[in-house]
Amino acid sequence: MFKTLSLNDQSQIFDEIQHGVHLFHFDFSNCSQRVRICLIEKGIDWRSRPVNLLLNEHSKEWFQKINPKGLVPVLSDNGNIVTESVDIIRYLESMDTTSPLQPKDIEALDSMNAIIELADGVQSEIKLLTHYFLAKPQRFIVKMTLKKFSDQHGNSELVKFKRRFANNEFTVSEVQEAIDSMHGKCRLLEACLTNQEWMVDSGFSLADVAWMVNIHRLDLMGFPLTGYPNILAWYERSKERRSFQEGLVDYEPAMIMIFFRITKFFTKTKNKRLFGFV
Ligand SMILES: N[C@@H](CCC(=O)N[C@@H](CS)C(=O)NCC(=O)O)C(=O)O
């Protein structure tokens, strides 16, 4: 199941990514989910380049040569490297206009961009909450591999985050702060979805692509979304799209989903008492 790249595969990759669209991604990464959904929505042919974060493949030299930040997703379009999921989805939009995902109207375009920025701006909250609520059992593996990871990975911020995670240093107050911040964003989105089906009045757009994966992640961890009926209705509409199934659900490994359910079962009472999670 966990196939790693041989040295031969690695050097071949640099040649291969000079032609066509390639995505370096990880099944469960929400930023990777965002880009896969966009590729599917736009009907762009792409080649999958899995980078297994659980096996720390992103700390390998070959990958950090492609993205010095050592993070997924990374897009290569005929060798042109694009990083940052929101920049990638905008790049994809500029590549192909047969199925446009952005409005023509300038005002609507401005709102779409503001909503995308909002999605981008909560990545650190999503990351903290994911690790706190879903990834806890993984902590011991991270702890065991931390020394090697910190020797190999050049992104000091990521190494610091992993160290705090491994040492169980996330505090209840910082988790609460992240939750409060997410409630703030949910209130904005709830208002924006009043009397409209999609985030931007003109129809389904990159703004929806950017948020689908974040709301899905909050839902997975039991974040209380019941106070946001417009978001819930929008989320149901989003889940019906083929791109949601093929770009997200089909990549959620059954083993990890079972893992999450078990984690949730054992932490349910505590998370409900401390944070009002469901
Ligand atoms: N702002 C970046 C964030 C990229 C990012 O943080 N990627 C995560 C996965 S979602 C990653 O590579 N994490 C490595 C790790 O957790 O070890 C984006 O939107 O692409």
The ligand as a Tripos MOL2 file, in Angstrom:
@<TRIPOS>MOLECULE
LIG
   20    19     1     0     0
SMALL
NO_CHARGES

@<TRIPOS>ATOM
      1 N1         -0.7710   27.2420    2.0260 N.3       1 LIG1
      2 C1         -0.4060   25.9680    1.4960 C.3       1 LIG1
      3 C2         -0.3780   24.9560    2.6140 C.3       1 LIG1
      4 C3          0.2360   23.6470    2.1830 C.3       1 LIG1
      5 C4          0.2750   22.6770    3.3420 C.2       1 LIG1
      6 O1          0.3340   23.0540    4.5200 O.2       1 LIG1
      7 N2          0.2380   21.4050    2.9800 N.am      1 LIG1
      8 C5          0.1830   20.3810    3.9800 C.3       1 LIG1
      9 C6         -0.8880   19.3690    3.6310 C.3       1 LIG1
     10 S1         -2.4830   20.1390    3.6010 S.3       1 LIG1
     11 C7          1.5190   19.6500    4.0490 C.2       1 LIG1
     12 O2          2.1860   19.4620    3.0560 O.2       1 LIG1
     13 N3          1.8670   19.2310    5.2750 N.am      1 LIG1
     14 C8          3.0410   18.4840    5.5470 C.3       1 LIG1
     15 C9          2.9720   17.8850    6.9030 C.2       1 LIG1
     16 O3          1.9950   18.0510    7.6260 O.co2     1 LIG1
     17 O4          3.9420   17.2070    7.2710 O.co2     1 LIG1
     18 C10        -1.4010   25.5640    0.3860 C.2       1 LIG1
     19 O5         -2.5250   26.0840    0.3830 O.co2     1 LIG1
     20 O6         -1.0430   24.7730   -0.4910 O.co2     1 LIG1
@<TRIPOS>BOND
     1     1     2 1
     2     2     3 1
     3     2    18 1
     4     3     4 1
     5     4     5 1
     6     5     6 2
     7     5     7 1
     8     7     8 1
     9     8     9 1
    10     8    11 1
    11     9    10 1
    12    11    12 2
    13    11    13 1
    14    13    14 1
    15    14    15 1
    16    15    16 2
    17    15    17 1
    18    18    19 2
    19    18    20 1
@<TRIPOS>SUBSTRUCTURE
     1 LIG1         1 GROUP 0 **** ****
